Amino acid sequence: MEIRQYISTDYSDIKQNLVEGDLFYDELDNEDRINQKIQKDPTSLLVAELDGKAIGNVFIMEDGWMALIFHLAVRKEYQHKGIGTELLKAAEAYLKDKGYEEVQIVVREANPELQDYYEKLGYQGGGSFKWMTKELK
């Protein structure tokens, strides 16, 4: 397995990973929006590749003040093999190298198993928020 930056041919795999992880949100995760994200910051989406397929991914947002990790997803058939943990470590190392001393992570509140997983990796619970979107016209 190799962890690398996203390339445009990864999109269908990334979408499937997000769908299987119940994380896909069309307004945010459609191919055009992902391409916009990559054009602005090519290092903002890491993938785990195995046999030519992107079987896992993690999104990174950072602006010099705050760092955020979200959409950590691994294809169901590859879960519980340490791939998500390796992706998370790669994202954390990338942010640490950029000078961040803290990182935030977004976790679905209705998924206590995933919250437990992140707590075992050293993350602490924060407030609960609802994701809301507004189109700017």
Secondary structure, DSSP 8 states (H G I E B T S, - for coil): -EEEE--GGGHHHHHHHHHHTT---HHHHSHHHHHHHHHH-TTSEEEEEETTEEEEEEEEEE-SS-EEEEEEEE-GGGTTSSHHHHHHHHHHHHHHHTT-S--EE---TT-HHHHHHHHHTT---------------
